[in-house]
Amino acid sequence: MKRRDLIKKVGLAAGTIALNKPMAAMSAVNGHKKQKVLRIAHITDVHIRPEYNAVARFKKCLEMIRKDNVDLILNGGDSIYAADYSDIKKERVLELWSCWKDSVALVKDIPMYSVLGNHDMWWQGKGDELFGKPGVLKMLGLQNNYYSFDKNGWHFIMLDSNHPKTPGMLDDEQWNWFVQDVQSHQDKPTLIMSHYPLLSCTGITDNKPEAIGPFKVEGSYNHLDIMKFIEVFNHNKNIRICLSGHVHLLDKVWYNGVSYLCNGATSGFWWEPGDDGKSSYKQTEPGYSLLNLYNDGSFDDEYIKYETLIK
């Protein structure tokens, strides 16, 4: 535990200097004392299932999150493994969601905000209450597939990356809502969460490069409408953080004042033995991210490799 505390101190200090130096300087100039206003845990790609002792392992992760004294849990989607395959029956979908509900009962007193992952939807039971996006909303207790909320001076936007025809982008209705929501909250630093990354470099390392460049990055590694997002961000400087998952790899991209954090999967290699013989996916261990948000719009973050720490 002492080693973990040391890693936290070094990691948080480095993250603050590297990512948020301009924010801190702005705070000093304005004469405001920098204060932490929120502590958040970001889990994503849990892919909960009864196999591989996944429920017990996920519960250990949630127990660690409880000890981290977070104010919120942000769930980045792909909560279950997996409802979207063509051979999945309703009984299996119910089994997966039962595993999810049993697990998250451990943190029922901590507010959790979720988005939809591409594997969460069951497409084989048309007309059933569990079919498609409405079925996922029912299981997660959500009113809508995209929404926003405010907490302690920060604004949060939860997006649905699952376009009905082209995954990894917003449909027109959601896009128009998004632009208006951003413009209506200019006075608050804003965090955006999506399942698919808005902008990530993981698509380079997760694909085989061409023998003679350039690298080709498939659309699911970056939102297909990323240039539209960047244009909005360039005109609305309240955007601070864009959280995502989906790729099961960990990276940070800083571009034009916005930090894009693609976090590793809580399930690692879908709970199965990974490329390290344990549970990593391409050297990214199962984990979750802790973020501290401050009143001046700055933040720091740390990726917690919870299975390593437990062992």
Beta strands, then each sheet from edge to edge (+ up, - down):
strand 1: 36-43
strand 2: 72-75
strand 3: 112-114
strand 4: 147-151
strand 5: 154-158
strand 6: 190-193
strand 7: 239-244
strand 8: 251-255
strand 9: 258-262
strand 10: 288-294
strand 11: 299-304
sheet 1: 3+ 2+ 1+ 10- 11+
sheet 2: 4+ 5- 6- 7- 9- 8+
end
